[in-house]
């Protein structure tokens, strides 16, 4: 099984040996695959072990302890990968509306280039939203999903380049529109992701203007 860089990057800086980092990355990668294929509720240590080709669920418990810890580590790995992807695409744009459009296009592009990561993150968000397990996950995901958007929109309002609207509602609308691309891609793998991203970006930048 090929281990991607997401888990490896997230494991760095934790005082782990090279072997431990590689094992954690392997487990996180298998978790992403399992979550993307089976969904949050059907993802168990046993399924992850099967996917990763490990000998026992104790190998997961040794590195992560509980499912909640594994889920948080998986979120961190995906977000690290996503942040690096966005940083490479956002460029040096400084005009607020253009920055919002570039952010939306880049988020949509990430879904097209990393569909299993996007699917896994969406499964975690929907799977933990209504349950008592992993109580910190919804708070973390809200910050990831809408926190940056809310800050962008609020700053644009402060600068007078965006109109009057509820920042939280607008950020959630943008987020849900972006997340909807994940399901659309599953149904339409040949979707022109760049064109779709441009259309969403134009729609919401128009909606944000005064």
Secondary structure, DSSP 8 states (H G I E B T S, - for coil): ----HHHHHHHTTSS--HHHHHHHHHHHHHHHHHHHHH-STT--HHHHHHHHT-S-THHHHHHHSSHHHHHHHHHHHHHHHHHHHHHHHHTT--SHHHHHHHHHHHHHHHHHH-HHHHHHHHHHHHHHHSSSSSTTHHHHHHIIIIIHHHHHHHHHHHTTSB-S--HHHHHHHHHHHHHHHHHHHHH-TT--HHHHHHHHHHHHHHHHB-
